[in-house]
């Protein structure tokens, strides 16, 4: 008879071998990549974190953790955050924590929470060679397929949750929620439970609590069956996407225009995928939108409005996409350099502090070359303003020794017109002393003689506050 210890060891081995094989097959991890595990404290995310922690040497990754406290569940959310923080502290893991500065809106729900999370994830992905690992499981895949099918999806929707996309990977997508709980129990790892998952308030919860158990009564491996359906649908979707791209290339007339005669002769399935591809660049298209575009192509005249700024028209033998330019962003009104917190256009949030050098923590490290967000306050020129770009501005980044026009630097950074209009900077006349994301200019960094420090703190997530601690 198998002992409890043997059963636990077998559960751990099965879990890790399955996850490792899946990661290798899907190419989830590159050598020496920085992997940030998104951890809520629940069984799935704790299983993910344990797996990556135990296998990081074999996977060749650098592991960090992030946690989002949405502020929706009061004390229990704070409990979850403290639980994850203590796990990371005990194991020396760097933890990135995020919580919204403002209270959640009155109608905040799953969509709001997801946008909040992924906005934070985007800030973490600004560093190169970084990927966010999320704890989506085979059970989540099954729930997603059922949810989309009930709402009327097609093959594209049945492809479900991908194993990876730019910046994100899902190492547990071949394992069920039951297996993540068994893995945690086998390793003696506790987890927290989000009490909202135990109610029928959300459609996904009702699928999880009532529909999936019924399907498992029909087929105990219903989750695996739905997972296979997602894999097959993804292969079909990829094939049709390639065919759609070929069709669009053969029909291309000029920039943002396609010959109607070629589209009208195309295979109906390929045409549907091609129209879905075109619409997807402007919005997440539903079946109704694709059908309207189909009718537009067949009748050869008329228009379909996709968004406020984009419309497809059919005339003179071509299907055309017209996109109106967004209105120019208002510039930041120049403001004197004064300590305080600034919420600036474009979602930039900046904290300005002037600190006596003896009050600054870790004063021994203020001369490190990478600390270009510190300056000697007494070297700052009089008349310095917080503003955005002006014609004739130039900047010489610290330790590079080369002055460039701001226009040339923005070109090198690949900034959009909107970013160029809204990127904050400090300047005296046309000399830029500090630029968002680039730090202070040459000659301003602290020295041994520095008495007062000018400290600038950038908050990247559109007015929200986040913190990192190791």
PyMOL commands that set and color helices and strands:
alter all, ss='L'
color gray80, all
select helices_A, chain A and resi 4-26+43-59+75-91+110-124+138-151+155-158+177-186+195-198+203-218+222-251+260-264+268-280+287-299+345-347+357-359+363-365+377-379+406-413+417-422
alter helices_A, ss='H'
color red, helices_A
select strands_A, chain A and resi 34-38+62-69+95-99+130-133+164-165+168-169+252-254+257-259+302-305+310-315+318-323+335-336+340-344+348-356+374-376+385-387+394-395+404-405+425-428+431-435+439-440+452-459+465-469
alter strands_A, ss='S'
color yellow, strands_A
deselect
rebuild
show_as cartoon
